[in-house]
Amino acid sequence: MTSAVQLDPHPDPTLPDAVIVALAGELDYTNTDHTHQRILLLLEGGHRHLVLDVGGLTFCDSTGIKIFLALRTLIADRGGLIVLSDLSPHLERIFEMTGLTRFFTLRPTRAEALELVRAHASSS
């Protein structure tokens, strides 16, 4: 059984309407439900934007991708933006091969993801 994915929230006082979370570990069928629930708790209060730094993920299966899709729907329903940053070459390849790059905003670094969220937040 895979251990729990580590979630490391990074509050940013300049983005009160956003949640920034770094994920680390192996995201798979053994821990996706728990991980999803923990992210949903972080999004309580109606946060509109989400930055997921996935650079610490060493593995992600289809159930992990399903979480990203569910979070995308939630954030879109709130009129917000979800940005994934720091994708490993392997995860980036999965997103490209499956066509998910059309549905997600990806940035190479967390700083670039935050910059995009700031721009989006100030224009809405």
VMD Tcl script that builds the backbone (N, CA, C; Angstrom):
set m [mol new atoms 372]
animate dup $m
set s [atomselect $m all]
$s set {name element resname resid chain x y z} {
  {N N MET 1 A 0.844 -1.186 0.000}
  {CA C MET 1 A 0.000 0.000 0.000}
  {C C MET 1 A 0.887 1.246 0.000}
  {N N THR 2 A 0.544 2.184 -0.838}
  {CA C THR 2 A 1.291 3.425 -0.949}
  {C C THR 2 A 0.975 4.324 0.239}
  {N N SER 3 A 1.989 5.040 0.687}
  {CA C SER 3 A 1.748 5.970 1.791}
  {C C SER 3 A 0.978 7.187 1.295}
  {N N ALA 4 A 0.451 7.932 2.226}
  {CA C ALA 4 A -0.341 9.119 1.888}
  {C C ALA 4 A 0.510 10.131 1.141}
  {N N VAL 5 A -0.128 10.830 0.251}
  {CA C VAL 5 A 0.525 11.919 -0.452}
  {C C VAL 5 A 0.678 13.067 0.523}
  {N N GLN 6 A 1.831 13.694 0.492}
  {CA C GLN 6 A 2.050 14.855 1.351}
  {C C GLN 6 A 1.477 16.088 0.669}
  {N N LEU 7 A 0.650 16.820 1.395}
  {CA C LEU 7 A 0.112 18.088 0.921}
  {C C LEU 7 A 0.737 19.190 1.744}
  {N N ASP 8 A 1.316 20.145 1.072}
  {CA C ASP 8 A 1.970 21.252 1.749}
  {C C ASP 8 A 1.340 22.557 1.258}
  {N N PRO 9 A 0.350 23.085 2.004}
  {CA C PRO 9 A -0.271 24.345 1.586}
  {C C PRO 9 A 0.699 25.508 1.750}
  {N N HIS 10 A 0.655 26.432 0.814}
  {CA C HIS 10 A 1.519 27.608 0.829}
  {C C HIS 10 A 0.650 28.852 0.724}
  {N N PRO 11 A 0.209 29.394 1.845}
  {CA C PRO 11 A -0.618 30.605 1.779}
  {C C PRO 11 A 0.167 31.754 1.148}
  {N N ASP 12 A -0.526 32.563 0.398}
  {CA C ASP 12 A 0.075 33.746 -0.206}
  {C C ASP 12 A -0.836 34.923 0.109}
  {N N PRO 13 A -0.399 35.828 0.989}
  {CA C PRO 13 A -1.266 36.937 1.397}
  {C C PRO 13 A -1.651 37.853 0.233}
  {N N THR 14 A -0.895 37.806 -0.869}
  {CA C THR 14 A -1.253 38.631 -2.019}
  {C C THR 14 A -2.327 37.976 -2.877}
  {N N LEU 15 A -2.656 36.715 -2.557}
  {CA C LEU 15 A -3.689 35.983 -3.293}
  {C C LEU 15 A -4.675 35.347 -2.319}
  {N N PRO 16 A -5.477 36.154 -1.651}
  {CA C PRO 16 A -6.396 35.597 -0.647}
  {C C PRO 16 A -7.477 34.702 -1.247}
  {N N ASP 17 A -7.700 34.812 -2.550}
  {CA C ASP 17 A -8.746 34.033 -3.207}
  {C C ASP 17 A -8.182 32.747 -3.835}
  {N N ALA 18 A -6.925 32.426 -3.483}
  {CA C ALA 18 A -6.267 31.268 -4.089}
  {C C ALA 18 A -5.727 30.318 -3.026}
  {N N VAL 19 A -5.669 29.058 -3.405}
  {CA C VAL 19 A -5.029 28.040 -2.582}
  {C C VAL 19 A -3.848 27.513 -3.385}
  {N N ILE 20 A -2.694 27.466 -2.745}
  {CA C ILE 20 A -1.482 26.956 -3.367}
  {C C ILE 20 A -1.061 25.722 -2.585}
  {N N VAL 21 A -0.936 24.596 -3.286}
  {CA C VAL 21 A -0.623 23.333 -2.621}
  {C C VAL 21 A 0.475 22.615 -3.385}
  {N N ALA 22 A 1.496 22.189 -2.654}
  {CA C ALA 22 A 2.534 21.330 -3.231}
  {C C ALA 22 A 2.215 19.883 -2.858}
  {N N LEU 23 A 2.272 19.004 -3.847}
  {CA C LEU 23 A 2.016 17.584 -3.633}
  {C C LEU 23 A 3.325 16.816 -3.737}
  {N N ALA 24 A 3.495 15.828 -2.868}
  {CA C ALA 24 A 4.695 15.000 -2.913}
  {C C ALA 24 A 4.321 13.562 -2.618}
  {N N GLY 25 A 5.022 12.641 -3.241}
  {CA C GLY 25 A 4.791 11.223 -3.014}
  {C C GLY 25 A 4.200 10.554 -4.239}
  {N N GLU 26 A 3.526 9.450 -3.998}
  {CA C GLU 26 A 2.905 8.673 -5.063}
  {C C GLU 26 A 1.388 8.820 -4.979}
  {N N LEU 27 A 0.813 9.402 -5.997}
  {CA C LEU 27 A -0.633 9.607 -6.051}
  {C C LEU 27 A -1.234 8.466 -6.867}
  {N N ASP 28 A -1.907 7.553 -6.168}
  {CA C ASP 28 A -2.488 6.402 -6.853}
  {C C ASP 28 A -3.800 5.995 -6.185}
  {N N TYR 29 A -4.361 4.902 -6.648}
  {CA C TYR 29 A -5.684 4.470 -6.191}
  {C C TYR 29 A -5.763 4.248 -4.684}
  {N N THR 30 A -4.635 4.037 -4.025}
  {CA C THR 30 A -4.674 3.775 -2.582}
  {C C THR 30 A -4.867 5.038 -1.760}
  {N N ASN 31 A -4.633 6.203 -2.352}
  {CA C ASN 31 A -4.694 7.421 -1.549}
  {C C ASN 31 A -5.402 8.592 -2.231}
  {N N THR 32 A -5.986 8.361 -3.403}
  {CA C THR 32 A -6.597 9.494 -4.109}
  {C C THR 32 A -7.818 10.061 -3.392}
  {N N ASP 33 A -8.660 9.204 -2.843}
  {CA C ASP 33 A -9.852 9.723 -2.157}
  {C C ASP 33 A -9.463 10.616 -0.983}
  {N N HIS 34 A -8.513 10.146 -0.194}
  {CA C HIS 34 A -8.060 10.926 0.966}
  {C C HIS 34 A -7.408 12.237 0.511}
  {N N THR 35 A -6.588 12.162 -0.515}
  {CA C THR 35 A -5.921 13.367 -1.031}
  {C C THR 35 A -6.956 14.358 -1.551}
  {N N HIS 36 A -7.924 13.867 -2.288}
  {CA C HIS 36 A -8.970 14.731 -2.835}
  {C C HIS 36 A -9.727 15.432 -1.710}
  {N N GLN 37 A -10.114 14.683 -0.684}
  {CA C GLN 37 A -10.845 15.271 0.439}
  {C C GLN 37 A -10.008 16.340 1.147}
  {N N ARG 38 A -8.723 16.091 1.291}
  {CA C ARG 38 A -7.851 17.075 1.956}
  {C C ARG 38 A -7.736 18.356 1.137}
  {N N ILE 39 A -7.665 18.235 -0.183}
  {CA C ILE 39 A -7.611 19.432 -1.027}
  {C C ILE 39 A -8.935 20.179 -0.963}
  {N N LEU 40 A -10.045 19.444 -0.971}
  {CA C LEU 40 A -11.354 20.094 -0.863}
  {C C LEU 40 A -11.468 20.884 0.442}
  {N N LEU 41 A -10.928 20.349 1.527}
  {CA C LEU 41 A -10.940 21.083 2.801}
  {C C LEU 41 A -10.160 22.391 2.687}
  {N N LEU 42 A -9.044 22.351 1.969}
  {CA C LEU 42 A -8.253 23.569 1.779}
  {C C LEU 42 A -9.000 24.606 0.938}
  {N N LEU 43 A -9.898 24.120 0.078}
  {CA C LEU 43 A -10.653 25.016 -0.794}
  {C C LEU 43 A -11.918 25.563 -0.147}
  {N N GLU 44 A -12.222 25.118 1.082}
  {CA C GLU 44 A -13.410 25.635 1.764}
  {C C GLU 44 A -13.310 27.148 1.892}
  {N N GLY 45 A -14.442 27.761 1.956}
  {CA C GLY 45 A -14.459 29.220 2.031}
  {C C GLY 45 A -14.610 29.850 0.660}
  {N N GLY 46 A -14.789 29.015 -0.361}
  {CA C GLY 46 A -15.067 29.546 -1.688}
  {C C GLY 46 A -13.875 30.048 -2.467}
  {N N HIS 47 A -12.681 29.612 -2.131}
  {CA C HIS 47 A -11.515 30.022 -2.919}
  {C C HIS 47 A -11.783 29.749 -4.391}
  {N N ARG 48 A -11.402 30.689 -5.229}
  {CA C ARG 48 A -11.693 30.569 -6.662}
  {C C ARG 48 A -10.542 30.007 -7.468}
  {N N HIS 49 A -9.327 30.128 -6.988}
  {CA C HIS 49 A -8.164 29.732 -7.782}
  {C C HIS 49 A -7.364 28.658 -7.037}
  {N N LEU 50 A -6.717 27.797 -7.819}
  {CA C LEU 50 A -5.924 26.717 -7.242}
  {C C LEU 50 A -4.647 26.536 -8.040}
  {N N VAL 51 A -3.531 26.557 -7.337}
  {CA C VAL 51 A -2.239 26.218 -7.933}
  {C C VAL 51 A -1.784 24.917 -7.297}
  {N N LEU 52 A -1.552 23.917 -8.134}
  {CA C LEU 52 A -1.033 22.634 -7.670}
  {C C LEU 52 A 0.386 22.474 -8.174}
  {N N ASP 53 A 1.333 22.518 -7.248}
  {CA C ASP 53 A 2.736 22.259 -7.560}
  {C C ASP 53 A 2.926 20.754 -7.443}
  {N N VAL 54 A 3.037 20.086 -8.573}
  {CA C VAL 54 A 3.114 18.626 -8.583}
  {C C VAL 54 A 4.544 18.123 -8.768}
  {N N GLY 55 A 5.507 19.011 -8.581}
  {CA C GLY 55 A 6.905 18.652 -8.765}
  {C C GLY 55 A 7.401 17.568 -7.825}
  {N N GLY 56 A 6.743 17.407 -6.694}
  {CA C GLY 56 A 7.153 16.390 -5.730}
  {C C GLY 56 A 6.496 15.038 -5.941}
  {N N LEU 57 A 5.604 14.942 -6.918}
  {CA C LEU 57 A 4.977 13.645 -7.180}
  {C C LEU 57 A 5.972 12.734 -7.894}
  {N N THR 58 A 6.169 11.560 -7.340}
  {CA C THR 58 A 7.064 10.596 -7.974}
  {C C THR 58 A 6.285 9.596 -8.820}
  {N N PHE 59 A 4.957 9.601 -8.662}
  {CA C PHE 59 A 4.097 8.714 -9.439}
  {C C PHE 59 A 2.688 9.273 -9.418}
  {N N CYS 60 A 1.977 9.106 -10.524}
  {CA C CYS 60 A 0.579 9.519 -10.599}
  {C C CYS 60 A -0.118 8.593 -11.581}
  {N N ASP 61 A -1.136 7.871 -11.104}
  {CA C ASP 61 A -1.877 6.988 -11.992}
  {C C ASP 61 A -3.161 7.675 -12.449}
  {N N SER 62 A -4.007 6.941 -13.134}
  {CA C SER 62 A -5.224 7.527 -13.705}
  {C C SER 62 A -6.177 8.053 -12.635}
  {N N THR 63 A -6.157 7.467 -11.447}
  {CA C THR 63 A -7.033 7.979 -10.389}
  {C C THR 63 A -6.556 9.349 -9.900}
  {N N GLY 64 A -5.257 9.582 -9.971}
  {CA C GLY 64 A -4.723 10.905 -9.651}
  {C C GLY 64 A -5.147 11.932 -10.682}
  {N N ILE 65 A -5.107 11.537 -11.949}
  {CA C ILE 65 A -5.562 12.420 -13.020}
  {C C ILE 65 A -7.044 12.747 -12.824}
  {N N LYS 66 A -7.804 11.758 -12.371}
  {CA C LYS 66 A -9.236 11.968 -12.126}
  {C C LYS 66 A -9.453 13.060 -11.077}
  {N N ILE 67 A -8.612 13.098 -10.053}
  {CA C ILE 67 A -8.699 14.160 -9.047}
  {C C ILE 67 A -8.466 15.521 -9.691}
  {N N PHE 68 A -7.440 15.615 -10.518}
  {CA C PHE 68 A -7.158 16.887 -11.183}
  {C C PHE 68 A -8.367 17.348 -12.002}
  {N N LEU 69 A -9.009 16.405 -12.692}
  {CA C LEU 69 A -10.194 16.750 -13.493}
  {C C LEU 69 A -11.353 17.210 -12.616}
  {N N ALA 70 A -11.570 16.530 -11.492}
  {CA C ALA 70 A -12.641 16.928 -10.574}
  {C C ALA 70 A -12.370 18.319 -10.000}
  {N N LEU 71 A -11.128 18.590 -9.646}
  {CA C LEU 71 A -10.778 19.909 -9.120}
  {C C LEU 71 A -10.935 20.979 -10.196}
  {N N ARG 72 A -10.601 20.628 -11.427}
  {CA C ARG 72 A -10.766 21.564 -12.538}
  {C C ARG 72 A -12.232 21.965 -12.667}
  {N N THR 73 A -13.132 20.999 -12.585}
  {CA C THR 73 A -14.563 21.276 -12.692}
  {C C THR 73 A -15.022 22.180 -11.551}
  {N N LEU 74 A -14.602 21.872 -10.335}
  {CA C LEU 74 A -14.976 22.672 -9.175}
  {C C LEU 74 A -14.511 24.117 -9.325}
  {N N ILE 75 A -13.253 24.296 -9.695}
  {CA C ILE 75 A -12.694 25.642 -9.830}
  {C C ILE 75 A -13.364 26.393 -10.985}
  {N N ALA 76 A -13.627 25.705 -12.086}
  {CA C ALA 76 A -14.311 26.344 -13.219}
  {C C ALA 76 A -15.709 26.798 -12.820}
  {N N ASP 77 A -16.403 25.984 -12.027}
  {CA C ASP 77 A -17.734 26.356 -11.552}
  {C C ASP 77 A -17.691 27.607 -10.677}
  {N N ARG 78 A -16.573 27.858 -10.054}
  {CA C ARG 78 A -16.406 29.053 -9.218}
  {C C ARG 78 A -15.895 30.245 -10.026}
  {N N GLY 79 A -15.682 30.040 -11.324}
  {CA C GLY 79 A -15.177 31.115 -12.170}
  {C C GLY 79 A -13.700 31.365 -11.982}
  {N N GLY 80 A -13.000 30.363 -11.486}
  {CA C GLY 80 A -11.587 30.528 -11.189}
  {C C GLY 80 A -10.674 29.836 -12.173}
  {N N LEU 81 A -9.430 29.748 -11.771}
  {CA C LEU 81 A -8.378 29.187 -12.605}
  {C C LEU 81 A -7.619 28.134 -11.802}
  {N N ILE 82 A -7.364 26.988 -12.415}
  {CA C ILE 82 A -6.500 25.975 -11.817}
  {C C ILE 82 A -5.243 25.900 -12.685}
  {N N VAL 83 A -4.095 25.938 -12.022}
  {CA C VAL 83 A -2.821 25.876 -12.728}
  {C C VAL 83 A -1.975 24.790 -12.086}
  {N N LEU 84 A -1.427 23.912 -12.904}
  {CA C LEU 84 A -0.498 22.885 -12.431}
  {C C LEU 84 A 0.906 23.327 -12.789}
  {N N SER 85 A 1.807 23.199 -11.827}
  {CA C SER 85 A 3.178 23.627 -12.089}
  {C C SER 85 A 4.167 22.516 -11.755}
  {N N ASP 86 A 5.356 22.681 -12.293}
  {CA C ASP 86 A 6.493 21.815 -11.979}
  {C C ASP 86 A 6.248 20.351 -12.346}
  {N N LEU 87 A 5.552 20.112 -13.456}
  {CA C LEU 87 A 5.303 18.737 -13.869}
  {C C LEU 87 A 6.616 18.046 -14.230}
  {N N SER 88 A 6.758 16.816 -13.787}
  {CA C SER 88 A 7.914 16.020 -14.188}
  {C C SER 88 A 7.777 15.720 -15.681}
  {N N PRO 89 A 8.858 15.390 -16.345}
  {CA C PRO 89 A 8.753 15.023 -17.764}
  {C C PRO 89 A 7.762 13.877 -17.988}
  {N N HIS 90 A 7.730 12.922 -17.064}
  {CA C HIS 90 A 6.814 11.789 -17.197}
  {C C HIS 90 A 5.353 12.247 -17.114}
  {N N LEU 91 A 5.034 13.072 -16.125}
  {CA C LEU 91 A 3.658 13.550 -15.971}
  {C C LEU 91 A 3.275 14.474 -17.126}
  {N N GLU 92 A 4.194 15.289 -17.560}
  {CA C GLU 92 A 3.925 16.168 -18.697}
  {C C GLU 92 A 3.630 15.344 -19.951}
  {N N ARG 93 A 4.348 14.265 -20.124}
  {CA C ARG 93 A 4.114 13.379 -21.276}
  {C C ARG 93 A 2.719 12.751 -21.199}
  {N N ILE 94 A 2.308 12.335 -20.004}
  {CA C ILE 94 A 0.963 11.777 -19.830}
  {C C ILE 94 A -0.087 12.813 -20.219}
  {N N PHE 95 A 0.097 14.043 -19.776}
  {CA C PHE 95 A -0.859 15.101 -20.105}
  {C C PHE 95 A -0.894 15.358 -21.601}
  {N N GLU 96 A 0.259 15.333 -22.252}
  {CA C GLU 96 A 0.308 15.551 -23.699}
  {C C GLU 96 A -0.337 14.386 -24.451}
  {N N MET 97 A -0.006 13.151 -24.078}
  {CA C MET 97 A -0.511 11.972 -24.783}
  {C C MET 97 A -2.020 11.821 -24.643}
  {N N THR 98 A -2.566 12.217 -23.510}
  {CA C THR 98 A -4.001 12.063 -23.265}
  {C C THR 98 A -4.815 13.279 -23.711}
  {N N GLY 99 A -4.141 14.320 -24.139}
  {CA C GLY 99 A -4.843 15.528 -24.569}
  {C C GLY 99 A -5.258 16.434 -23.427}
  {N N LEU 100 A -4.810 16.133 -22.220}
  {CA C LEU 100 A -5.200 16.945 -21.059}
  {C C LEU 100 A -4.594 18.340 -21.082}
  {N N THR 101 A -3.578 18.547 -21.895}
  {CA C THR 101 A -2.986 19.888 -21.980}
  {C C THR 101 A -3.998 20.898 -22.531}
  {N N ARG 102 A -5.042 20.415 -23.207}
  {CA C ARG 102 A -6.089 21.318 -23.702}
  {C C ARG 102 A -7.006 21.782 -22.584}
  {N N PHE 103 A -7.036 21.044 -21.482}
  {CA C PHE 103 A -7.986 21.328 -20.405}
  {C C PHE 103 A -7.344 21.952 -19.172}
  {N N PHE 104 A -6.026 21.923 -19.119}
  {CA C PHE 104 A -5.320 22.449 -17.956}
  {C C PHE 104 A -4.326 23.514 -18.378}
  {N N THR 105 A -4.139 24.454 -17.483}
  {CA C THR 105 A -3.084 25.433 -17.660}
  {C C THR 105 A -1.870 24.897 -16.917}
  {N N LEU 106 A -0.774 24.748 -17.631}
  {CA C LEU 106 A 0.458 24.209 -17.059}
  {C C LEU 106 A 1.530 25.288 -17.107}
  {N N ARG 107 A 2.303 25.360 -16.059}
  {CA C ARG 107 A 3.432 26.292 -16.011}
  {C C ARG 107 A 4.652 25.550 -15.479}
  {N N PRO 108 A 5.831 25.904 -15.971}
  {CA C PRO 108 A 7.046 25.187 -15.553}
  {C C PRO 108 A 7.415 25.380 -14.080}
  {N N THR 109 A 7.024 26.515 -13.498}
  {CA C THR 109 A 7.388 26.776 -12.104}
  {C C THR 109 A 6.181 27.303 -11.329}
  {N N ARG 110 A 6.259 27.153 -10.027}
  {CA C ARG 110 A 5.196 27.685 -9.173}
  {C C ARG 110 A 5.133 29.207 -9.293}
  {N N ALA 111 A 6.288 29.861 -9.381}
  {CA C ALA 111 A 6.304 31.322 -9.500}
  {C C ALA 111 A 5.548 31.775 -10.748}
  {N N GLU 112 A 5.720 31.069 -11.861}
  {CA C GLU 112 A 5.010 31.428 -13.090}
  {C C GLU 112 A 3.510 31.136 -12.957}
  {N N ALA 113 A 3.177 30.085 -12.254}
  {CA C ALA 113 A 1.761 29.768 -12.016}
  {C C ALA 113 A 1.121 30.869 -11.175}
  {N N LEU 114 A 1.809 31.309 -10.132}
  {CA C LEU 114 A 1.267 32.372 -9.273}
  {C C LEU 114 A 1.122 33.684 -10.036}
  {N N GLU 115 A 2.065 33.970 -10.891}
  {CA C GLU 115 A 1.994 35.180 -11.707}
  {C C GLU 115 A 0.745 35.153 -12.601}
  {N N LEU 116 A 0.475 34.005 -13.179}
  {CA C LEU 116 A -0.711 33.858 -14.028}
  {C C LEU 116 A -1.998 34.019 -13.217}
  {N N VAL 117 A -2.040 33.419 -12.030}
  {CA C VAL 117 A -3.227 33.548 -11.173}
  {C C VAL 117 A -3.422 34.999 -10.757}
  {N N ARG 118 A -2.335 35.698 -10.429}
  {CA C ARG 118 A -2.448 37.125 -10.062}
  {C C ARG 118 A -3.055 37.926 -11.217}
  {N N ALA 119 A -2.571 37.681 -12.432}
  {CA C ALA 119 A -3.072 38.390 -13.593}
  {C C ALA 119 A -4.554 38.071 -13.826}
  {N N HIS 120 A -4.906 36.807 -13.672}
  {CA C HIS 120 A -6.301 36.398 -13.870}
  {C C HIS 120 A -7.196 37.009 -12.789}
  {N N ALA 121 A -6.728 37.001 -11.559}
  {CA C ALA 121 A -7.523 37.542 -10.439}
  {C C ALA 121 A -7.739 39.044 -10.592}
  {N N SER 122 A -6.721 39.743 -11.064}
  {CA C SER 122 A -6.849 41.204 -11.199}
  {C C SER 122 A -7.724 41.597 -12.385}
  {N N SER 123 A -7.866 40.695 -13.349}
  {CA C SER 123 A -8.699 41.017 -14.511}
  {C C SER 123 A -10.152 40.598 -14.335}
  {N N SER 124 A -10.433 39.826 -13.260}
  {CA C SER 124 A -11.822 39.394 -13.079}
  {C C SER 124 A -12.548 40.202 -12.041}
}
mol reanalyze $m
mol bondsrecalc $m
mol representation Tube
mol addrep $m
